[in-house]
Amino acid sequence: MTIAKKLNPTNRYDRMSGPKVPWGFKTSDYDPYLLIPIEEQLEALYTATEYLRESSYEEVARWLSEYTGRRITGMGLWKRVRTDKADKRRYVKQKRYEAKAEAQGNVTTQTAHA
């Protein structure tokens, strides 16, 4: 599993959905709407989420900006972490529902046949 999928298992960051490129991604040279993960920045973001247990968002954002060279504010970090956590919860809830439905025999998912 790549770090991009570990941080956010949904497909939220596959394509551009607004005017700004999400932190930790860059646009493709061939398709300006396709996003390519920057592994170094995403690994630093993963480490930063662990630092948030002991430090403030502003301190961690400052460290993250210095470490990667790409600027992020404390509020931007807070929004990114909040969005990723919400997406993870949604993803786990969906997988749990699919497993429960399949166990009851109501629905067969495509992954079960693959």
Buried (B, 14 or more C-beta within 10 A) or exposed (E): EEBBBEBBBBEBBBEBEEEEBBBBBBBEEEEEEBBBBBEBBBBBBBEBBEEBEEEEBEEBBBBBBEEBEBEBBBEBBBBBBEBBEEBBEEBEEEEEEBEEEBEEEEEEEEEEEE
